[in-house]
Amino acid sequence: MLTRLGNIFRVPDLRNKVLFTLFVIALYQLGANVPVPGVSFAAVQRLQHQAGSSGVLGFLNLFSGGALVRLAIFGLGVMPYITSSIIIQLLSTVIPKLEEWRDQGAVGQKKITQTTRYLTVALALMQSTGLVYAFHGHDQSLLGVSIDLIPKFTVPLAAFMVLCLTAGTAFVMWLAELITQRGIGQGMSILIFANVVASIPSGGKAIYQEGGSGKFFTILVVSIVLLVVIVFMDQGQRRIPVTFAKRVVGRRMYGGSSTYIPLKVNQSGVIPIIFASSVLYIPVLFSNVIPWHGFQNFVRTNIQPTAKIYIGLYFLLILAFTFFYVYVAFDPHQQADIIRKQGGFVPGIRPGPPTERYFAHILSRITVVGAAFLGIVAVVPSLLMSLWHLNAFPFYGTTLLIAVGVALETMRQIDSQLMMRNYEGFLK
């Protein structure tokens, strides 16, 4: 293993990418620990001690690496960008202009990316305004406790804090894109990975202190089993054979080869879990602006990570978003059309609509397994904690999925670059 690890640093290009990625992660962690001006440090310490993982704050804090509780410059983390991406992907199925951009290839993708950036800044502006208001002691449903982090609150100070948080989100988005372009892995996933992995030791300690050694080691054994299942399912795929007919162009003959289309069981990765969590965050945002005590009490009581209603909705949303994302990422009609234009066919299946129906049938069957797998892994630890009335670190299933999924995908990228240079990789 040490020899294989050393192979990374023997390749100058790969070494520079890894070091650049580590530098960006360190820079992100620095911004996640620098509070915006006007925040009371003593109040932050009380909030960290009392709130812990309670309320929706625990989930938001998970994806910001603890920066949200500290009301740091990078306090919003990657959530505005994730929410913006969800909205754009949903709208691309109903708005003709966005659908046209999606079908234009690289040029259209550039326009969609730019639109996602603008929407991210707009969402960051709205969320930072709501958070500054909430952290001034006005929202117990979000924080779980009522603590004023901004004792010397003034309108100009609030506007400056909103500006700092919005600028921090834009900077985080730029850092993620830099990792994607010049580093290793997908930038946004790497930042999320760094945040959730950093929370595992403190989360495990909180479970041990609240539940005792018996419950802690039970959850640890369950987590190890889930870890093995995640790795096993991540490697599973259905290979659809494709044969290309021979054709003569000029004096050369093309085609006559066979290949396959790999359809992974977990085709969507951890995206549905992030989507589902973001959707469940929406009622909390509405509870900040809707002056209806019945709705606010419902959100405070039931939209909690260990509440039965939350767990049920979480599971159903993961199933729905898995099917949605898989069919957006792998469109059977588009794939069948591409194969037909290239002179290919699936053995035993006629080109055109029959191939499309065949792809849709295979995709629906494996997506059922993948969606059930994601949902079960995400909610099993939460169910255990709900039965045991534990509130500490209720997002352990989500954390495990994100950590393993991003780590495996990043290692595949490193492996591919090592194999190109005749070095032995990590994965077999």
C-alpha positions as CSV (number, residue, x, y, z in Angstrom):
1,M,0.0,0.0,0.0
2,L,2.8,2.4,0.9
3,T,4.5,1.6,-2.5
4,R,1.2,2.4,-4.3
5,L,0.9,5.6,-2.3
6,G,4.4,6.5,-3.3
7,N,3.5,6.1,-7.0
8,I,1.3,9.1,-6.8
9,F,4.2,11.3,-5.9
10,R,6.4,9.8,-8.6
11,V,4.3,11.3,-11.3
12,P,4.9,15.1,-11.4
13,D,1.6,15.9,-13.0
14,L,-0.5,13.7,-10.6
15,R,1.6,14.9,-7.6
16,N,0.8,18.6,-8.4
17,K,-2.9,17.8,-8.8
18,V,-3.1,16.1,-5.4
19,L,-1.1,18.8,-3.6
20,F,-3.2,21.5,-5.3
21,T,-6.4,19.7,-4.1
22,L,-5.0,19.5,-0.5
23,F,-4.1,23.1,-0.6
24,V,-7.6,24.1,-1.7
25,I,-9.1,22.0,1.1
26,A,-6.9,23.6,3.7
27,L,-7.9,27.1,2.3
28,Y,-11.5,26.1,2.6
29,Q,-11.1,24.9,6.2
30,L,-9.4,28.2,7.0
31,G,-12.4,30.2,5.7
32,A,-14.7,27.8,7.6
33,N,-13.1,28.9,10.9
34,V,-13.0,32.6,10.3
35,P,-16.3,34.2,11.7
36,V,-17.9,37.2,10.0
37,P,-17.6,40.5,11.9
38,G,-20.1,41.1,14.6
39,V,-20.4,37.5,15.9
40,S,-20.1,36.9,19.6
41,F,-17.6,34.2,20.3
42,A,-19.0,33.3,23.7
43,A,-22.5,32.9,22.1
44,V,-21.0,30.6,19.4
45,Q,-19.5,28.4,22.1
46,R,-22.9,28.1,23.9
47,L,-24.6,27.3,20.6
48,Q,-22.1,24.6,19.8
49,H,-22.5,23.1,23.3
50,Q,-26.3,23.2,23.4
51,A,-27.5,22.7,19.8
52,G,-25.1,19.9,18.8
53,S,-26.8,18.0,16.0
54,S,-30.4,19.1,16.9
55,G,-32.8,20.6,14.5
56,V,-32.0,21.1,10.8
57,L,-28.9,23.0,12.0
58,G,-27.1,19.6,12.3
59,F,-27.6,18.7,8.6
60,L,-26.6,22.2,7.4
61,N,-23.6,22.1,9.7
62,L,-22.6,18.7,8.4
63,F,-22.2,20.0,4.8
64,S,-20.5,23.2,5.9
65,G,-17.9,21.4,8.1
66,G,-19.1,23.2,11.3
67,A,-18.8,26.6,9.7
68,L,-22.5,27.4,10.0
69,V,-22.5,27.1,13.8
70,R,-19.6,29.5,13.9
71,L,-21.3,31.8,11.3
72,A,-18.0,31.7,9.4
73,I,-17.3,33.4,6.1
74,F,-17.9,30.0,4.4
75,G,-20.9,29.4,6.7
76,L,-23.3,28.5,3.9
77,G,-20.8,26.0,2.4
78,V,-21.9,24.2,-0.7
79,M,-25.6,24.1,0.0
80,P,-26.6,27.1,-2.2
81,Y,-24.8,25.6,-5.2
82,I,-26.4,22.2,-4.6
83,T,-29.8,23.7,-4.3
84,S,-29.2,25.7,-7.5
85,S,-28.1,22.6,-9.4
86,I,-31.3,20.8,-8.3
87,I,-33.5,23.7,-9.5
88,I,-31.7,23.9,-12.8
89,Q,-31.9,20.2,-13.4
90,L,-35.6,20.1,-12.6
91,L,-36.3,23.1,-14.8
92,S,-34.3,21.7,-17.7
93,T,-37.1,19.1,-18.1
94,V,-39.9,21.6,-18.4
95,I,-38.3,24.8,-19.8
96,P,-37.6,24.5,-23.6
97,K,-34.6,26.9,-23.5
98,L,-32.8,24.9,-20.8
99,E,-33.6,21.7,-22.6
100,E,-32.2,23.1,-25.8
101,W,-29.0,24.1,-24.0
102,R,-28.7,20.6,-22.5
103,D,-28.8,19.1,-26.0
104,Q,-26.2,21.4,-27.4
105,G,-23.3,19.6,-25.9
106,A,-20.3,21.6,-24.4
107,V,-21.6,25.0,-25.6
108,G,-25.0,24.4,-24.0
109,Q,-23.4,23.0,-20.8
110,K,-21.4,26.2,-20.5
111,K,-24.6,28.3,-20.5
112,I,-26.2,26.0,-18.0
113,T,-23.2,26.3,-15.7
114,Q,-23.2,30.1,-15.9
115,T,-27.0,30.1,-15.1
116,T,-26.3,27.8,-12.1
117,R,-23.7,30.3,-10.9
118,Y,-26.0,33.2,-11.0
119,L,-28.8,31.3,-9.3
120,T,-26.3,30.2,-6.6
121,V,-25.4,33.8,-5.8
122,A,-29.1,34.7,-5.6
123,L,-29.9,31.8,-3.3
124,A,-26.9,32.6,-1.1
125,L,-28.1,36.2,-0.8
126,M,-31.5,35.0,0.4
127,Q,-30.2,32.3,2.7
128,S,-27.6,34.5,4.3
129,T,-30.3,37.1,5.0
130,G,-32.5,34.5,6.6
131,L,-29.6,33.0,8.6
132,V,-28.5,36.4,9.9
133,Y,-32.0,37.0,11.1
134,A,-32.2,33.5,12.6
135,F,-28.9,33.8,14.4
136,H,-30.1,37.1,16.0
137,G,-32.2,34.8,18.2
138,H,-35.4,34.6,16.1
139,D,-35.6,31.0,15.0
140,Q,-35.6,28.2,17.5
141,S,-36.8,25.6,14.9
142,L,-33.5,26.0,13.0
143,L,-31.1,26.3,15.9
144,G,-32.8,24.0,18.4
145,V,-32.1,26.6,21.0
146,S,-32.7,30.4,21.2
147,I,-29.3,32.1,21.3
148,D,-28.4,35.6,20.0
149,L,-25.0,35.3,18.1
150,I,-25.2,39.0,17.1
151,P,-25.7,41.0,20.3
152,K,-24.8,44.4,18.7
153,F,-27.2,44.0,15.8
154,T,-27.7,46.9,13.4
155,V,-29.0,47.1,9.9
156,P,-25.7,48.1,8.3
157,L,-23.9,45.4,10.3
158,A,-26.5,42.8,9.1
159,A,-26.1,44.0,5.5
160,F,-22.3,43.6,5.7
161,M,-22.6,40.1,7.2
162,V,-25.0,39.1,4.4
163,L,-22.4,40.4,1.9
164,C,-19.6,38.5,3.6
165,L,-21.6,35.2,3.6
166,T,-22.7,35.6,-0.1
167,A,-19.1,36.4,-1.2
168,G,-17.9,33.4,0.8
169,T,-20.4,31.2,-1.1
170,A,-19.2,32.6,-4.4
171,F,-15.6,31.9,-3.4
172,V,-16.4,28.4,-2.4
173,M,-18.0,27.8,-5.8
174,W,-14.8,29.1,-7.4
175,L,-12.6,26.8,-5.3
176,A,-14.7,23.8,-6.2
177,E,-14.4,24.6,-9.9
178,L,-10.6,25.0,-9.5
179,I,-10.4,21.5,-8.0
180,T,-12.4,20.1,-10.9
181,Q,-10.1,21.8,-13.5
182,R,-6.7,21.6,-11.9
183,G,-7.0,19.0,-9.1
184,I,-8.2,15.5,-8.5
185,G,-11.9,14.5,-8.4
186,Q,-15.1,16.6,-8.7
187,G,-14.6,19.8,-6.8
188,M,-17.9,20.1,-5.0
189,S,-17.8,16.4,-4.0
190,I,-14.3,16.8,-2.6
191,L,-15.3,19.7,-0.4
192,I,-18.4,17.9,0.9
193,F,-16.2,14.8,1.5
194,A,-13.7,16.9,3.5
195,N,-16.5,18.4,5.6
196,V,-18.4,15.1,6.4
197,V,-15.2,13.1,7.2
198,A,-14.1,15.9,9.6
199,S,-17.3,15.4,11.5
200,I,-17.1,11.6,12.0
201,P,-14.8,11.6,15.2
202,S,-16.8,14.2,17.0
203,G,-20.0,12.5,16.0
204,G,-18.9,9.2,17.2
205,K,-17.8,10.8,20.5
206,A,-21.3,12.4,20.9
207,I,-23.0,9.0,20.3
208,Y,-20.8,7.4,22.9
209,Q,-21.4,10.0,25.5
210,E,-25.2,10.1,25.0
211,G,-25.9,6.4,24.4
212,G,-23.1,4.6,26.2
213,S,-20.7,1.9,25.1
214,G,-23.4,-0.7,24.2
215,K,-25.3,1.4,21.7
216,F,-22.1,3.0,20.4
217,F,-20.5,-0.4,19.5
218,T,-23.8,-1.6,18.0
219,I,-23.9,1.4,15.7
220,L,-20.2,0.8,14.9
221,V,-20.9,-2.8,13.9
222,V,-23.9,-1.7,11.8
223,S,-21.7,1.0,10.2
224,I,-19.0,-1.6,9.3
225,V,-21.6,-3.8,7.6
226,L,-23.0,-0.8,5.7
227,L,-19.5,0.1,4.6
228,V,-19.0,-3.4,3.1
229,V,-22.4,-3.2,1.4
230,I,-21.7,0.3,0.0
231,V,-18.4,-0.8,-1.5
232,F,-20.0,-4.0,-3.0
233,M,-22.9,-2.1,-4.5
234,D,-20.7,0.6,-5.8
235,Q,-18.8,-1.9,-7.9
236,G,-21.9,-3.6,-9.3
237,Q,-22.9,-2.9,-12.9
238,R,-24.9,-4.4,-15.7
239,R,-23.0,-4.5,-19.0
240,I,-25.1,-4.1,-22.1
241,P,-23.3,-5.5,-25.2
242,V,-23.2,-3.3,-28.3
243,T,-21.9,-4.3,-31.7
244,F,-21.0,-1.9,-34.5
245,A,-21.5,-3.0,-38.1
246,K,-18.7,-2.8,-40.7
247,R,-18.9,0.2,-43.0
248,V,-16.6,1.4,-45.8
249,V,-15.7,5.1,-45.9
250,G,-13.4,5.9,-48.8
251,R,-10.8,3.2,-48.9
252,R,-11.0,2.4,-45.2
253,M,-13.3,0.0,-43.3
254,Y,-14.7,1.1,-40.0
255,G,-16.7,-0.8,-37.3
256,G,-17.0,-4.5,-36.9
257,S,-16.1,-4.2,-33.2
258,S,-18.0,-5.0,-30.0
259,T,-18.1,-3.1,-26.8
260,Y,-20.5,-2.6,-23.9
261,I,-22.4,0.1,-22.0
262,P,-21.8,-0.2,-18.2
263,L,-24.9,0.6,-16.2
264,K,-24.0,0.8,-12.5
265,V,-26.5,-0.4,-9.9
266,N,-25.8,2.8,-8.0
267,Q,-25.8,5.0,-11.1
268,S,-26.7,8.2,-9.3
269,G,-24.1,8.1,-6.5
270,V,-24.9,10.2,-3.5
271,I,-26.7,12.9,-5.4
272,P,-30.3,11.7,-4.5
273,I,-29.4,11.9,-0.8
274,I,-28.2,15.5,-1.1
275,F,-31.3,16.4,-3.2
276,A,-33.6,14.8,-0.6
277,S,-32.0,16.5,2.3
278,S,-32.1,19.9,0.5
279,V,-35.9,19.4,-0.2
280,L,-36.5,18.7,3.4
281,Y,-34.7,21.9,4.3
282,I,-37.3,23.9,2.3
283,P,-40.1,23.6,5.0
284,V,-37.6,25.1,7.6
285,L,-37.0,28.1,5.3
286,F,-40.8,28.6,5.0
287,S,-41.2,28.3,8.7
288,N,-39.0,31.4,9.0
289,V,-41.3,33.6,7.0
290,I,-44.8,32.1,7.5
291,P,-46.3,33.4,10.7
292,W,-48.4,30.3,11.4
293,H,-47.7,28.8,14.7
294,G,-49.3,25.4,13.8
295,F,-46.9,25.1,10.8
296,Q,-43.9,26.2,12.8
297,N,-44.7,23.7,15.6
298,F,-45.1,20.9,13.0
299,V,-41.7,21.7,11.4
300,R,-40.0,22.0,14.8
301,T,-41.5,18.6,16.0
302,N,-41.5,16.5,12.8
303,I,-38.8,17.8,10.4
304,Q,-36.1,16.5,12.7
305,P,-33.6,13.8,11.6
306,T,-34.8,11.3,14.2
307,A,-38.5,11.9,13.7
308,K,-40.5,9.1,12.1
309,I,-42.2,11.5,9.6
310,Y,-38.8,12.9,8.6
311,I,-37.3,9.4,8.1
312,G,-40.2,8.3,6.0
313,L,-40.2,11.4,3.8
314,Y,-36.4,11.1,3.5
315,F,-36.6,7.5,2.3
316,L,-39.4,8.3,-0.3
317,L,-37.6,11.4,-1.6
318,I,-34.4,9.4,-2.0
319,L,-36.3,6.8,-4.1
320,A,-37.9,9.5,-6.2
321,F,-34.7,11.5,-6.8
322,T,-32.8,8.3,-7.7
323,F,-35.2,7.5,-10.6
324,F,-35.2,11.2,-11.6
325,Y,-31.5,11.6,-11.7
326,V,-30.8,8.3,-13.4
327,Y,-33.2,9.0,-16.2
328,V,-31.7,12.5,-16.6
329,A,-28.1,11.2,-16.7
330,F,-28.9,8.2,-19.0
331,D,-31.8,9.0,-21.4
332,P,-32.8,5.8,-23.1
333,H,-34.1,7.6,-26.2
334,Q,-30.9,9.6,-26.6
335,Q,-28.6,6.6,-26.1
336,A,-30.6,4.5,-28.5
337,D,-30.4,7.3,-31.1
338,I,-26.7,7.8,-30.7
339,I,-26.0,4.0,-31.1
340,R,-28.2,3.9,-34.2
341,K,-26.4,6.9,-35.8
342,Q,-23.1,5.3,-35.2
343,G,-24.2,2.1,-36.9
344,G,-24.4,0.0,-33.7
345,F,-27.0,-2.3,-32.3
346,V,-27.6,-4.5,-29.2
347,P,-27.4,-8.2,-30.3
348,G,-31.0,-9.5,-30.6
349,I,-32.6,-6.1,-30.4
350,R,-33.7,-4.0,-33.4
351,P,-32.3,-0.5,-33.6
352,G,-34.5,2.5,-32.8
353,P,-37.6,2.3,-30.5
354,P,-37.0,-1.4,-29.6
355,T,-33.5,-0.5,-28.3
356,E,-35.0,2.4,-26.4
357,R,-37.6,0.2,-24.7
358,Y,-34.8,-2.4,-23.9
359,F,-32.7,0.3,-22.3
360,A,-35.6,1.7,-20.3
361,H,-36.5,-1.8,-19.1
362,I,-33.0,-2.6,-17.9
363,L,-32.5,0.8,-16.4
364,S,-35.8,0.6,-14.4
365,R,-34.9,-2.8,-13.0
366,I,-31.4,-1.9,-11.7
367,T,-32.6,1.5,-10.5
368,V,-35.1,-0.1,-8.2
369,V,-32.2,-2.0,-6.5
370,G,-30.0,1.1,-6.4
371,A,-32.7,3.4,-5.0
372,A,-33.7,0.8,-2.3
373,F,-30.0,0.5,-1.4
374,L,-29.5,4.2,-1.1
375,G,-32.6,4.7,1.0
376,I,-31.9,1.8,3.4
377,V,-28.3,2.9,4.0
378,A,-29.4,6.5,4.6
379,V,-32.2,5.7,7.1
380,V,-31.0,2.6,9.0
381,P,-28.7,4.6,11.4
382,S,-31.4,7.2,11.8
383,L,-34.0,4.5,12.7
384,L,-31.7,3.0,15.3
385,M,-31.1,6.4,16.9
386,S,-34.9,7.2,16.8
387,L,-35.7,3.9,18.6
388,W,-33.0,4.6,21.2
389,H,-34.0,8.3,21.5
390,L,-30.5,9.5,20.5
391,N,-30.1,12.9,18.9
392,A,-26.3,13.0,18.5
393,F,-25.0,12.7,15.0
394,P,-28.2,11.5,13.3
395,F,-26.7,11.8,9.8
396,Y,-24.2,9.0,10.1
397,G,-25.7,6.9,7.2
398,T,-25.5,10.0,4.9
399,T,-22.0,10.7,6.0
400,L,-20.9,7.1,5.3
401,L,-22.4,7.1,1.8
402,I,-20.8,10.4,0.9
403,A,-17.4,9.5,2.3
404,V,-17.2,6.1,0.7
405,G,-18.7,7.2,-2.7
406,V,-16.5,10.2,-3.1
407,A,-13.4,8.3,-2.0
408,L,-14.0,5.5,-4.4
409,E,-14.6,7.8,-7.3
410,T,-11.5,9.9,-6.5
411,M,-9.4,6.7,-6.3
412,R,-10.7,5.6,-9.7
413,Q,-9.4,8.9,-11.2
414,I,-6.0,8.5,-9.5
415,D,-5.9,4.8,-10.7
416,S,-6.6,5.7,-14.3
417,Q,-3.8,8.2,-14.3
418,L,-1.4,5.8,-12.7
419,M,-2.3,3.0,-15.1
420,M,-1.7,5.4,-18.1
421,R,1.8,5.8,-16.9
422,N,2.4,2.0,-16.2
423,Y,2.1,2.3,-12.4
424,E,0.2,0.0,-10.2
425,G,-3.0,1.5,-8.9
426,F,-5.0,1.1,-5.7
427,L,-8.1,-0.6,-6.9
428,K,-8.2,-4.1,-8.3
